[in-house]
Amino acid sequence: MNGKTIAYLVAANLAVLLVLALVYPHLMIAPGNLIEAHRALETDCFACHQPFIGSTPGRCTQCHKPAEIGLVTTKGVPIADEEKLVAFHQDLIEQDCVACHSDHRGVQAFRPIGQFSHDLLRTGLRDQCTGCHLRPGDGLHREILGECGQCHSRDRWAPATLDHDRFFRFDQDHTTACATCHMSDNYSRYTCYGCHEHSRSGIREEHLEEGIRDFEDCVECHRSGDAEDGEEGGDDD
């Protein structure tokens, strides 16, 4: 078989593959089945894809109007009891649907949230985490009413930055309710003057008796609730 014949065979095979890809793209090149909501488009790839370009946000927003996402369906029917917090779609500064979504099961219908760029949100919303995320229901987070950014990062949700033992070690006499020491939902500040003998005048008198004049930052010396840990606590890192 000479080179010319081989070239013809290769060209013929390529032509057949091209025709099949254009006529039956959902069988030839689709990465996986569509999600249930888009199952009716299974054989109409060009409803979402442009030849040689792929899926573009413009194709998505023809059906999914950003201003209506989470409020009404693509048919205009009001959505009742929406479980997902999707209202942030109305506040994106750029419609880049394919940066987070893929409707083919083969490449995950919805990519992990780590793929989402918070830079797509308007600046004033980037720190309002609970506008999109449900607050965790564990004991610690039920006590915390402030914004998540005090412990978590937008770039990486876990691990959180809080290691409470670095600042204060809880003992059997101290409650772990955050609001006991942290007031006004500001967890970067604390007070010890809300409990038992901890009055400002009482603290002042007791420390001046010991010759201690700098006593505003209690945990600098007292790293736990033990009043006797002052001397060793001051050097504890």
C-alpha positions in Angstrom: 0.0 0.0 0.0 1.6 3.2 -1.2 1.6 6.5 0.7 -1.0 8.1 -1.5 -3.5 5.3 -0.6 -2.8 5.7 3.1 -3.3 9.4 2.8 -6.7 8.9 1.2 -7.7 6.4 3.9 -6.7 8.8 6.7 -8.6 11.6 5.0 -11.7 9.4 4.6 -11.6 8.4 8.2 -11.2 12.0 9.4 -14.1 13.0 7.2 -16.4 10.3 8.6 -15.4 11.3 12.2 -16.1 14.9 11.4 -19.5 14.1 10.0 -20.4 11.9 12.9 -19.3 14.6 15.4 -21.5 17.2 13.7 -24.5 14.9 13.3 -24.2 13.0 16.6 -22.1 15.2 18.8 -23.8 13.9 22.0 -22.5 10.4 21.2 -19.1 11.2 19.8 -17.7 14.0 22.0 -19.9 14.6 25.0 -18.0 14.1 28.3 -21.0 12.6 30.0 -24.8 12.7 30.4 -26.5 16.0 31.0 -28.1 16.8 34.4 -31.8 16.0 34.8 -32.9 19.7 34.2 -31.2 19.8 30.8 -32.1 16.2 29.7 -34.3 17.6 26.9 -31.2 19.1 25.3 -29.4 15.7 25.2 -29.3 15.7 21.3 -29.1 19.4 20.8 -25.5 20.3 21.7 -25.6 23.6 19.9 -28.2 24.9 22.2 -25.4 25.5 24.6 -22.2 25.1 22.6 -20.8 27.0 19.6 -18.8 25.0 17.0 -15.1 25.2 17.7 -15.6 27.5 20.7 -17.6 25.5 23.2 -20.0 26.6 25.9 -20.0 30.3 26.6 -21.8 32.4 29.3 -23.8 34.1 26.7 -25.5 30.9 25.8 -26.3 30.2 29.4 -27.8 33.6 30.1 -30.2 33.3 27.1 -32.2 30.9 29.3 -31.0 31.6 32.8 -31.4 35.4 33.3 -29.1 36.4 36.2 -31.7 38.7 37.6 -34.1 35.7 37.9 -31.9 33.0 39.2 -33.3 31.5 42.4 -36.5 33.5 42.0 -38.3 32.1 39.0 -37.6 29.2 36.7 -36.6 29.6 33.0 -40.3 29.3 32.2 -41.1 32.2 34.5 -42.7 30.1 37.2 -42.0 31.5 40.7 -39.7 29.3 42.8 -41.1 28.6 46.3 -38.9 27.6 49.2 -35.6 27.7 47.4 -33.2 25.7 49.5 -30.0 26.9 47.9 -28.7 30.4 48.7 -28.2 31.5 45.1 -29.1 35.2 45.3 -25.4 36.1 44.8 -25.9 35.6 41.1 -27.7 38.9 41.0 -24.6 40.6 42.4 -21.9 39.2 40.1 -19.8 41.9 38.3 -19.2 39.4 35.5 -21.3 36.6 34.1 -18.8 33.7 33.9 -21.1 30.7 34.3 -18.7 28.1 32.9 -16.1 29.0 35.5 -18.2 27.2 38.1 -20.8 25.1 36.2 -20.7 22.2 33.9 -24.0 20.4 33.0 -22.3 17.1 32.0 -22.0 14.5 34.7 -18.7 13.3 33.3 -17.0 16.5 34.5 -19.3 17.1 37.5 -22.5 19.0 37.2 -21.3 21.6 39.7 -17.6 21.9 40.3 -16.3 22.2 43.8 -17.0 25.6 45.4 -13.2 26.1 45.5 -13.5 26.9 41.8 -15.6 29.9 42.5 -13.8 33.2 42.5 -15.1 35.6 45.0 -13.6 38.4 42.9 -16.7 38.0 40.7 -18.8 39.5 43.5 -19.3 43.1 44.1 -16.7 44.4 46.7 -19.2 45.1 49.4 -20.5 41.5 49.4 -17.2 39.7 49.5 -17.2 39.6 53.3 -20.9 38.9 53.8 -20.5 35.1 53.8 -23.8 34.2 55.3 -25.6 35.8 52.3 -24.6 32.7 50.3 -23.4 30.1 52.8 -25.5 28.5 55.5 -24.0 28.9 59.0 -22.7 25.6 60.4 -24.9 24.2 63.1 -22.3 22.9 65.5 -22.0 24.2 69.0 -19.1 26.6 68.3 -20.7 28.3 65.3 -24.1 28.6 67.0 -22.4 30.9 69.5 -20.6 33.0 66.8 -22.8 35.7 65.2 -20.0 37.7 63.6 -18.7 37.4 60.0 -16.8 34.2 59.0 -13.8 36.2 57.8 -12.5 36.6 61.3 -11.4 32.9 61.2 -11.8 31.8 57.6 -10.2 32.9 54.4 -12.1 33.4 51.1 -9.2 31.7 49.3 -9.4 28.5 51.4 -12.2 27.7 53.8 -10.3 25.1 55.8 -8.3 25.1 57.9 -9.6 28.1 59.9 -7.1 30.3 61.6 -8.5 30.1 65.1 -6.4 28.1 67.7 -8.0 29.4 70.9 -5.3 27.9 73.1 -2.8 30.3 71.6 -4.8 33.1 73.4 -6.6 31.5 76.3 -6.9 27.9 77.6 -10.3 27.0 78.9 -10.6 25.3 82.3 -13.4 23.6 84.2 -14.5 26.9 85.7 -14.9 28.8 82.4 -17.8 28.5 80.0 -17.0 28.2 76.3 -19.9 30.5 75.3 -18.1 33.0 73.1 -20.4 35.9 74.1 -19.3 35.6 77.7 -16.0 37.3 76.8 -16.4 38.5 73.3 -19.0 41.3 73.0 -20.7 43.0 70.1 -19.8 40.0 67.8 -16.2 41.2 67.6 -14.0 38.2 68.2 -10.8 40.1 67.8 -11.5 41.8 71.2 -12.5 40.4 74.6 -13.2 41.4 78.2 -12.7 39.7 81.5 -14.8 42.3 83.4 -18.1 40.6 82.9 -17.8 37.9 85.6 -17.6 37.4 89.4 -14.8 39.5 91.1 -13.6 40.9 87.8 -14.5 44.5 88.2 -12.2 47.1 86.9 -11.6 48.7 90.3 -11.0 45.3 91.9 -8.5 44.2 89.3 -6.7 47.5 89.6 -6.4 47.3 93.3 -5.2 43.7 93.3 -2.5 44.3 90.6 -1.2 47.5 92.2 -0.7 45.6 95.4 1.6 43.3 93.5 3.4 46.2 91.8 1.8 45.5 88.4 0.7 48.5 86.5 0.1 47.1 83.0 -3.0 44.8 83.4 -5.4 45.7 80.6 -4.5 42.7 78.5 -5.3 39.9 80.9 -4.4 36.9 78.8 -0.9 38.3 78.2 -0.2 36.8 81.7 -3.2 34.7 82.5 -3.4 32.1 79.7 -6.1 30.1 81.5 -8.7 30.8 84.2 -6.2 30.0 87.0 -5.4 33.2 88.9 -2.1 31.7 90.0 -0.8 31.1 86.4 0.2 34.8 86.0 4.0 34.4 86.3 4.4 31.4 83.9 1.6 32.5 81.6 3.4 35.7 80.6 6.1 33.7 78.9 3.9 31.0 77.4 3.8 31.2 73.6 
